[in-house]
């Protein structure tokens, strides 16, 4: 495997995006809705730099699972119990690939009538996107590689790598 984004580059960008969020949400309480499992490292590092009040909520959207590098059917869970009506919401995801996950998750959240809904993704692939929602904030744009590390996995493995690496079977 080859390192695509180093641990140092990730740390610098997470701190930068946190600064941007601190400016946007100063004085407001925000609900951070995080898509598990791939976003867990990103979220953990991000919240250490946030200076506004926030609550954490977790949902799951899965299409890869044990399939490896080929996406399957998208399944959602955890959205029914969210109480976000009239609140500011920031949806956090690990990677914007086809756009299907972010679009589906946003539409599910919009049905719950938040006062605002913004999206933040760690990675955005430079490919044709099929989703109808584009991320509001992106940390890194990458080429079309299957990547692992920093929370991203291959068949539930390699999430604990400190950097983001290109995975080749």
Beta strands, then each sheet from edge to edge (+ up, - down):
strand 1: 2-5
strand 2: 30-36
strand 3: 54-62
strand 4: 75-77
strand 5: 88-96
strand 6: 116-125
strand 7: 137-142
strand 8: 147-148
strand 9: 164-166
sheet 1: 1+ 9- 8+
sheet 2: 4+ 3- 2- 5- 6- 7-
end
